[in-house]
Amino acid sequence: MRLKSAFLAAALATALIVPASAASFSCAGVSAPDEVAICKSCDLAQLDVKMATLYGVITKMVGMGQRGAIQDDQRAWLVERAACKADAACISAAYQTRIRAIEGMLSDIYSRGPF
């Protein structure tokens, strides 16, 4: 439980440090419609940073075999997000689904503690 609280505090601190309109990727020169939409929307950029933070944590907490599967899932999710084009509601829903999935994986790890 302490690890979960520490992670959440670190994630919140990271989110507060990042400028509100910043995504987890460079917005300079983006041309993909989904990335342009993320760069233009504070809400989508914040979801992007949250998802990227969670993704970074989960990939460091699992072994190589499971990490590879999570990376494959992430690549597949990026294709799904790209299919939203510039539809902000679709992109937001995609992020919320991915965030829930990663949070579920983290909860599973936390439940097996202590660390």
C-alpha positions in Angstrom: 0.0 0.0 0.0 2.9 2.3 0.8 4.3 1.7 -2.7 1.0 2.5 -4.3 0.8 5.8 -2.3 4.4 6.7 -3.2 3.7 6.0 -6.9 0.6 8.1 -6.9 2.4 11.0 -5.2 5.2 10.8 -7.7 2.8 10.6 -10.6 0.9 13.6 -9.3 4.1 15.6 -8.7 5.2 14.8 -12.3 1.9 15.9 -13.7 2.1 19.1 -11.8 5.6 19.8 -13.0 4.7 19.3 -16.7 3.2 22.4 -18.3 -0.6 22.0 -18.7 -0.4 21.9 -22.5 2.5 19.6 -22.8 2.1 16.0 -24.0 4.5 13.2 -23.3 6.0 13.6 -26.7 7.3 16.7 -28.6 4.6 18.6 -30.4 7.1 20.2 -32.7 6.4 19.1 -36.2 3.6 16.6 -35.4 1.4 15.9 -38.4 -0.7 12.8 -37.4 -4.2 14.0 -36.7 -4.4 12.3 -33.3 -1.1 13.9 -32.2 -2.1 17.3 -33.4 -5.4 17.0 -31.5 -3.5 16.0 -28.3 -1.1 18.9 -28.7 -4.0 21.4 -29.1 -6.0 20.1 -26.1 -4.9 20.6 -22.5 -7.2 17.7 -21.4 -5.9 15.3 -24.0 -2.3 16.3 -23.2 -2.9 15.6 -19.5 -4.4 12.2 -20.3 -1.3 11.5 -22.5 1.1 12.4 -19.7 -0.8 10.3 -17.2 -0.9 7.3 -19.5 2.8 7.7 -20.3 3.7 8.0 -16.6 1.8 4.8 -15.8 3.2 3.0 -18.8 6.7 3.9 -17.7 6.1 2.6 -14.2 4.5 -0.7 -15.3 7.3 -1.5 -17.8 9.8 -1.1 -15.0 7.9 -3.3 -12.5 7.6 -6.4 -14.6 10.0 -9.0 -16.1 11.2 -9.0 -19.7 8.6 -11.4 -21.0 5.7 -9.5 -19.5 7.3 -6.2 -20.5 7.4 -7.3 -24.1 3.7 -8.1 -24.0 2.9 -4.7 -22.5 4.9 -3.0 -25.2 3.1 -5.0 -27.9 -0.2 -3.9 -26.3 1.0 -0.3 -26.2 1.9 -0.4 -29.9 -1.6 -1.9 -30.7 -3.2 0.8 -28.6 -1.3 3.6 -30.5 -2.8 2.2 -33.7 -6.3 2.4 -32.1 -5.7 5.9 -30.9 -4.5 6.9 -34.4 -7.7 5.5 -35.9 -9.5 8.2 -33.9 -7.9 10.8 -36.2 -8.7 14.3 -34.7 -11.9 13.1 -32.8 -11.1 14.4 -29.3 -13.9 12.3 -27.7 -12.6 9.1 -29.3 -9.0 9.9 -28.3 -10.1 10.7 -24.7 -12.0 7.4 -24.5 -9.0 5.5 -25.9 -6.8 7.1 -23.2 -9.3 6.3 -20.4 -9.5 2.7 -21.5 -5.7 2.3 -21.7 -5.2 4.1 -18.3 -7.7 1.7 -16.7 -5.9 -1.3 -18.2 -2.5 -0.2 -16.9 -3.9 0.7 -13.5 -5.4 -2.8 -13.4 -2.0 -4.3 -14.1 -0.5 -2.1 -11.4 -3.2 -3.1 -8.9 -2.4 -6.7 -9.6 1.2 -6.1 -8.8 0.4 -4.2 -5.7 -1.9 -7.0 -4.4 1.0 -9.4 -4.5 3.2 -7.1 -2.2 4.9 -6.4 0.1 7.8 -4.9 -1.7 
